[in-house]
């Protein structure tokens, strides 16, 4: 663990519409709570913040990229009895996701990351 005792805010990679105000809200809530959770429309989450990264040990058994990842993540946070706070729901509809992905058309040279047209 690189930075025990220091807060971490993880952002979902499929939420390009996140703006600075949402990040500010999440970070402000993390100063007052042990965990913050931003649910996504697809059943996952767009943000997961932990005041101390060691708290993530309770999330090891939560599968990612499933329809119930968000519910299971929140249940794990509740089970650990962390003082948590939610952030606004965020995420793309299926149509919005298709529109965004249509602009990502080819792999960037030397990587597995897609580039924009």
QUIDA-V940217 format. One record per residue. N is the residue number from 1. BURIAL is b if it has 9 or more other C-alpha atoms within 8 Angstrom, else e. D_CENTER is the distance of its C-alpha to the mean C-alpha in Angstrom with 2 decimals. Layout:
n->(N,N)
burial->(BURIAL,BURIAL)
d_center->(D_CENTER,D_CENTER)
This chain:
n->(1,2,3,4,5,6,7,8,9,10,11,12,13,14,15,16,17,18,19,20,21,22,23,24,25,26,27,28,29,30,31,32,33,34,35,36,37,38,39,40,41,42,43,44,45,46,47,48,49,50,51,52,53,54,55,56,57,58,59,60,61,62,63,64,65,66,67,68,69,70,71,72,73,74,75,76,77,78,79,80,81,82,83,84,85,86,87,88,89,90,91,92,93,94,95,96,97,98,99,100,101,102,103,104,105,106,107,108,109,110,111,112,113,114,115,116,117)
burial->(e,e,e,e,e,e,b,b,b,e,e,e,e,e,b,e,e,e,e,e,e,b,b,e,b,b,b,e,b,b,e,e,b,b,b,b,b,b,b,b,b,e,b,b,b,b,b,b,b,b,b,b,b,e,e,e,e,b,b,e,e,b,e,e,e,e,e,e,b,b,b,b,b,b,e,b,b,e,e,e,e,b,e,b,b,e,b,e,e,b,b,b,e,e,e,e,b,e,e,e,e,e,e,b,b,e,b,b,e,e,e,e,e,b,b,e,e)
d_center->(19.15,19.48,18.88,19.46,19.64,17.49,14.17,10.96,7.79,5.15,3.88,3.90,7.63,9.13,8.70,11.65,12.86,10.79,13.66,14.65,15.38,11.87,10.85,14.15,13.63,10.54,12.62,15.72,14.53,13.52,17.16,18.49,16.37,15.45,11.90,9.71,7.58,6.61,7.88,8.26,11.89,11.95,11.35,7.84,4.69,3.40,2.86,4.60,7.89,11.08,14.46,15.74,14.09,16.85,15.17,12.91,16.18,15.90,12.89,14.92,16.28,13.26,13.39,10.52,11.03,13.29,14.11,13.62,10.54,9.22,12.79,13.28,10.40,11.80,15.23,14.74,13.82,16.84,18.95,18.54,19.63,17.18,17.76,14.50,13.76,11.75,10.60,11.88,10.87,9.85,10.28,13.31,16.32,17.86,20.39,18.09,16.23,19.76,20.91,18.21,18.79,22.51,22.30,20.88,24.02,24.85,23.62,23.86,26.90,26.39,22.73,20.61,18.62,19.74,21.41,22.06,25.61)
